[in-house]
Every structure is written in C-alpha cells, then in structure tokens.
Amino acid sequence: MNSFERLPSFDELPIKPDYPPCSAWGVFGEDDEIGTLNLLTPERVAAAAGLVKTGEVFAMNWELEQPNPPLFMRQVLNHTIHRRRRNVFDDIYNNFNTQSSSQWDGLRHFGNPKFGFYNGVTEEQIADPANSINGIHHWARRGIAGRGVLIDFQRFAAAHGIPFSPGEGTGITAGQLQAAADWQGLKFQTGDILLLRTGWIEWYTGLNEAERSQLAEPGALKASGVAQGEDSLRFLWDNHFAAVASDTPSFETAPLPGPAGDSGEALHNTIIGLWGMPIGEMFTLDALAGACAADRRYEFFFTSAPLNKLGGVASPPNALAIK
C-alpha cells in the first residue's frame, strides 16, 4: 500500500511536529517533487477514462494573446514567423511568459513567505540555475490525467438569486462551493481535478480596450474567486483534490492579501508552498459548462500536458476535458 492511500485530514496536518503548520510536507515522501499529483494513480486514471460517453472534447487554453494587455505586469508575447526557405516556416516566440495566459502554477512559482517552497525547498535553490528541484518537468514527464469535475458557480448563483459578478472581487466560500456541487448532483472523489467557473473570461471579453488597460494597471485587478481563510483550505484539502483550477487570474479572490496574518493569507501560500497542489488559472470553461448544464453531468476525463522544461516554473496547461 502506498503511504498516501490513507491521507491525513486537514486537522491532522502536519504529519511531523517540525514541519510547518497545515503543511503536507512528507505526506508523499521526503523527496517528493510532484505533490498532490501523486493522487492520480493508474487505477484512478483508468476509472476516469470510463467517463467518456459522447466523445465531445473541450480545450481549455485561452488564446496566448489574452488577456491583453497582460495582467500583473507580465510581458506581452511577441510572435514572429521566420521564413527558413521557400515554402518552409518556423515560429519564434519572444518575451514568452508562461503565466501571461492560461497556466498551471508550478511548485517553483509560489513559496510560503514564512517556510519557503514545497517540501522544504529554499528560495536559494529555486534561484540557482544549476538546480531544477520542484521543476515543472516532473509534471510534464508523468502527464496529468484523471477525473475532472466542474463547479459552475456563476450558473448556480444565477439560479439561486445570489448577487455575483466575476469582476468585483467577491469571495466564494467553502459552504457555497459545496452547495453548488450539491445542486449539480456532484460527489467528489479523492484525486479529482477541480475546475471552478466564475464567468470571469466571459466578463473580461465584454470590456472595452480602455477598461482592459485599466485592469492591467498595478493594484487595479479585482476578480472573484475562492475566499481566503481556513474554511476554504479545509474544503480543498479534505476533499483531497489532485489539482484545482478556475477561469480567473488567481483562482482565489483578487487582489491577494499580503503575507501577514492567518485567515488573511493568500491561499497560494498554503496550496502551492505547503501542499504541493497545482493551481490552474484562466482556463476557458464556458463551453464545457454549457455542455455540463445540458446533460447535468459535471464529471469528465481530464488531460493536461505541461511544457517539458527542465526546472520550469509554470506552463500553459494544454488541457482537455472529454465528456
């Protein structure tokens, strides 16, 4: 039996007293570099493949040019078509920031401000160009596949008369996430890949050029997402998701709080730095949500192939949902 088949609850973390509070360091092994993706066992992947009924495929990468301008002062992608010789061309990408559009936040992206990166990796190790520990290549070389589940919070809120706007920075509570799942008839399983739809991309595409430029200014972004606090962390850990993602720029409510405090801390601090759980951001979910609403089936086979870059920090997800 694998050591992680009996997972500790949130209240049982950490597994050793000298590990940081609420951390999952050591749960998947002292030297582990893939975190909660360990939950995607061959048995779970095989079971998830059986969810394919219609063969409909939903790609979840947004255009690499979006959002435009990029948020968080990230670089604008520059794409050149290079002519090699007659009738032969290559692509050249300059200023390619892997987190300017749809993305996985890898385990090198966000450390806990007090305790560092997943499984005790230090900032110095990440900054060392000769050290590839916790790199995105580990995810790429195993692949990400399993049971995907969707919480369509925007549709749930509309059906229940809950005031909600993706662009207002509203926190979605753990109770609301569970209520939405219950309304959909969705039951979670260990190793699920949770997708949360708020409608943010649909909202963003309705903005004019001036509004998009304003949103990209430092400190101007507001986006609804999972509310910060212990209740959200307990919900995410105790359901034992392998990964979480949404259509928003930060998964959690933006702007993110500063590092100080307890309930005021960014969820990223714990989810990535202490648990080793992938966070996906700006996944396009509208078409998938429409299909799920049509057949009332909010589970599907999920696949993702991150970039196989040694020591990489993040990657476009190259994600598919197959119903």
Order of alpha helices (4+ residues) and beta strands (2+ residues): alpha-beta-beta-beta-beta-alpha-alpha-beta-alpha-beta-alpha-beta-alpha-alpha-beta-alpha-beta-alpha-beta-alpha-beta-beta-beta
